[in-house]
């Protein structure tokens, strides 16, 4: 599956394409989508901090996650600006059923845990890239469209970052096999989720 609006981007690895009904729902309640987007960016920054705290001996991972935590928090700040421009205020975080369900696939053994955390994070970022690109394509407001195009490109970089880190610490054949399994799991999860004005 490739997004026409991201012609120069790598082909998405996702195995279930977000339906048009999701985009329609987002556009019909964009305020709710913005509030959820802000929460997602904040959680992503926290996840990066958790990763570098959990693996202080993985030099490349720590450096990458430090950069990512700052970038995700910067995205949060930018989304908050859009929220405030619309006369809204940020809301309390809600549990993300998609992330909760997907994280159930993470195995607890040490090396498997690291691999699965990296690969689930990569796939979550790939899903974000797909959906933000769809939002950007659908928006009429030029500045907001440009913002979401930029966010989609960032998410693509992040999905590749996590995948590259996985291959740095685990044999590529093992990574590829687990990547294949997790992509199938993620597709089934997304198929079963309700359509709502939220990232997931």
Long-range contacts (C-beta under 8 A, 24 or more apart in sequence): 1-130, 3-130, 3-133, 3-134, 3-137, 3-152, 4-137, 5-133, 5-136, 5-137, 5-149, 5-152, 6-129, 6-133, 6-152, 6-153, 6-156, 9-129, 9-153, 9-156, 10-156, 10-160, 12-126, 12-129, 12-130, 13-123, 13-126, 13-159, 13-179, 13-183, 14-123, 14-126, 14-127, 14-130, 14-183, 14-186, 14-187, 15-183, 15-184, 15-186, 15-187, 16-186, 16-187, 16-188, 16-190, 16-191, 17-130, 18-127, 18-130, 18-131, 18-134, 18-190, 19-195, 21-195, 22-131, 22-134, 22-195, 23-134, 23-135, 23-138, 25-195, 25-196, 25-197, 26-135, 26-138, 26-197, 27-138, 27-139, 28-197, 29-197, 30-197, 31-86, 31-88, 32-196, 32-197, 32-198, 33-135, 33-197, 33-198, 33-199, 34-79, 34-82, 34-83, 34-86, 34-88, 35-83, 35-88, 35-90, 35-91, 36-94, 36-197, 36-198, 36-199, 37-79, 37-199, 38-76, 38-79, 38-80, 38-83, 38-90, 39-90, 39-91, 39-93, 39-94, 40-96, 40-128, 40-199, 40-200, 41-72, 41-73, 41-75, 41-76, 41-79, 42-72, 42-73, 42-76, 42-93, 43-93, 43-96, 43-99, 44-68, 44-72, 44-75, 45-69, 45-70, 45-72, 45-73, 45-76, 47-121, 48-72, 51-117, 51-121, 55-114, 58-169, 60-165, 60-168, 61-165, 61-169, 64-161, 64-165, 68-158, 68-161, 71-154, 75-151, 75-154, 78-147, 82-144, 82-147, 96-200, 97-193, 97-200, 98-127, 98-189, 98-190, 98-193, 98-200, 99-124, 99-200, 101-189, 102-185, 102-186, 102-189, 105-182, 105-185, 111-170, 114-169, 114-170, 115-166, 115-169, 115-170, 115-174, 115-175, 115-178, 116-178, 116-182, 118-162, 118-163, 118-165, 118-166, 118-169, 119-162, 119-163, 119-166, 119-175, 119-178, 119-179, 119-182, 120-182, 120-186, 121-158, 121-162, 122-158, 122-159, 122-160, 122-161, 122-162, 122-163, 122-166, 122-179, 123-159, 123-182, 123-183, 123-186, 125-155, 125-156, 125-158, 125-159, 125-161, 125-162, 126-155, 126-156, 126-159, 127-186, 127-190, 127-200, 128-152, 128-155, 128-158, 128-199, 129-153, 129-155, 129-156, 129-158, 129-159, 131-199
